[in-house]
Amino acid sequence: MATAKNAATETVNKMAEQNQETLVKVKNTLKDAFTNVKKTVGFDNAPEFVKETLEANETLASNWFDSLIRVAQVKSVEELNEVLNTQVKHFQKNITTAMDLDFWKKSSKKGAEWKAADYMNADFAKETVLKVIDLCQPAK
């Protein structure tokens, strides 16, 4: 019985190690893809908003792969439940935040003094995109 349990544990550990290696490879491929996109689009000469958005998305993707790598390293069902529950609570909080108009008003540069016309401009679009990307970050 102990031998079967040891074999199962060893198999699970090998699978976790292989999953982690695969995720690291994919993360590195993604990093290379962002580098290639930056070269292709002339990133250095791009408008500031394009740079900020691309860098924010690159960070978001990297953070998600780091989160997946952490999941691949879990050694028990209890630890996996803890990691997944943390992510679910994090997203519940962020979805609630994203649906709250007061959040957008309070966290904006203009404060709560928004008028309808303030929602229809490039600055608001830029601010919104960057905040949404930030709200999509995984829990640490």
C-alpha positions as CSV (number, residue, x, y, z in Angstrom):
1,M,0.0,0.0,0.0
2,A,2.8,2.4,0.9
3,T,4.6,1.6,-2.4
4,A,1.5,2.5,-4.4
5,K,1.1,5.7,-2.4
6,N,4.7,6.6,-3.0
7,A,4.4,5.9,-6.7
8,A,1.3,8.0,-7.0
9,T,3.0,10.9,-5.1
10,E,6.1,10.6,-7.4
11,T,3.9,10.6,-10.5
12,V,2.0,13.7,-9.3
13,N,5.3,15.5,-8.5
14,K,6.7,14.7,-11.9
15,M,3.5,15.9,-13.6
16,A,3.6,19.2,-11.6
17,E,7.3,19.6,-12.6
18,Q,6.4,19.0,-16.3
19,N,3.5,21.4,-16.1
20,Q,5.7,24.1,-14.5
21,E,8.4,23.6,-17.2
22,T,5.7,23.9,-19.9
23,L,4.3,27.1,-18.3
24,V,7.7,28.6,-18.0
25,K,8.4,27.9,-21.7
26,V,5.0,29.3,-22.8
27,K,5.6,32.4,-20.6
28,N,9.0,32.9,-22.2
29,T,7.4,32.5,-25.7
30,L,4.9,35.1,-24.7
31,K,7.6,37.4,-23.6
32,D,9.4,36.9,-27.0
33,A,6.1,37.6,-28.8
34,F,5.6,40.9,-26.9
35,T,9.2,41.8,-27.8
36,N,8.6,41.1,-31.5
37,V,5.3,43.1,-31.5
38,K,7.2,46.0,-30.0
39,K,9.8,45.8,-32.7
40,T,7.2,45.4,-35.5
41,V,5.0,48.3,-34.4
42,G,7.9,50.7,-33.7
43,F,7.1,50.7,-30.0
44,D,9.7,53.4,-29.2
45,N,7.9,55.8,-31.5
46,A,4.3,54.8,-30.5
47,P,2.0,57.2,-28.7
48,E,2.4,57.1,-24.9
49,F,-1.1,55.5,-24.4
50,V,-0.2,52.6,-26.8
51,K,3.0,52.0,-24.9
52,E,1.3,52.1,-21.5
53,T,-1.4,49.7,-22.7
54,L,0.9,47.2,-24.3
55,E,3.2,47.2,-21.2
56,A,0.2,46.8,-18.9
57,N,-1.1,43.8,-21.0
58,E,2.4,42.3,-21.0
59,T,2.6,42.6,-17.2
60,L,-0.9,41.1,-16.9
61,A,0.0,38.1,-19.0
62,S,3.3,37.6,-17.1
63,N,1.5,37.8,-13.8
64,W,-1.1,35.2,-14.9
65,F,1.6,32.8,-15.9
66,D,3.3,33.3,-12.6
67,S,0.0,32.5,-10.9
68,L,-0.4,29.4,-13.0
69,I,3.1,28.3,-12.2
70,R,2.2,28.7,-8.5
71,V,-0.8,26.4,-9.0
72,A,1.5,23.9,-10.8
73,Q,3.6,23.8,-7.7
74,V,0.9,22.9,-5.2
75,K,1.4,19.7,-3.4
76,S,-2.0,19.0,-1.8
77,V,-5.7,19.4,-2.4
78,E,-5.9,21.7,0.6
79,E,-3.2,24.0,-0.9
80,L,-5.0,24.0,-4.3
81,N,-8.3,24.9,-2.6
82,E,-6.6,27.8,-0.8
83,V,-5.0,29.1,-4.0
84,L,-8.3,28.8,-6.0
85,N,-10.4,30.3,-3.2
86,T,-8.0,33.3,-3.0
87,Q,-8.4,33.9,-6.7
88,V,-12.2,33.6,-6.6
89,K,-12.4,36.0,-3.7
90,H,-10.1,38.4,-5.5
91,F,-12.2,38.3,-8.6
92,Q,-15.5,38.7,-6.8
93,K,-14.0,41.8,-5.1
94,N,-12.7,43.2,-8.4
95,I,-15.9,42.5,-10.4
96,T,-17.9,44.2,-7.7
97,T,-15.5,47.2,-7.9
98,A,-15.7,47.3,-11.7
99,M,-19.5,47.5,-11.6
100,D,-19.5,50.4,-9.1
101,L,-19.9,53.7,-10.8
102,D,-18.6,55.5,-7.7
103,F,-15.3,53.6,-8.1
104,W,-14.8,55.1,-11.5
105,K,-15.7,58.5,-10.3
106,K,-13.6,58.4,-7.2
107,S,-10.6,56.8,-8.7
108,S,-10.4,59.1,-11.7
109,K,-8.3,62.2,-12.0
110,K,-11.4,64.4,-12.0
111,G,-12.9,62.9,-8.8
112,A,-16.7,62.8,-8.4
113,E,-17.2,65.9,-10.6
114,W,-17.9,63.9,-13.8
115,K,-20.4,65.1,-16.3
116,A,-21.8,62.9,-19.1
117,A,-19.4,64.5,-21.7
118,D,-16.4,63.5,-19.5
119,Y,-17.1,59.8,-20.4
120,M,-16.7,60.4,-24.1
121,N,-13.1,61.4,-24.5
122,A,-9.7,59.8,-25.1
123,D,-8.4,60.5,-21.5
124,F,-11.3,58.6,-19.9
125,A,-10.9,55.7,-22.4
126,K,-7.2,55.5,-21.6
127,E,-7.8,55.7,-17.8
128,T,-10.6,53.0,-18.1
129,V,-8.5,50.6,-20.1
130,L,-5.6,50.7,-17.7
131,K,-7.8,50.3,-14.7
132,V,-9.6,47.3,-16.3
133,I,-6.2,45.7,-17.0
134,D,-5.3,46.3,-13.4
135,L,-8.5,44.8,-12.1
136,C,-7.8,41.7,-14.1
137,Q,-4.5,41.0,-12.3
138,P,-4.5,37.7,-10.4
139,A,-4.3,37.6,-6.6
140,K,-0.8,37.4,-5.2
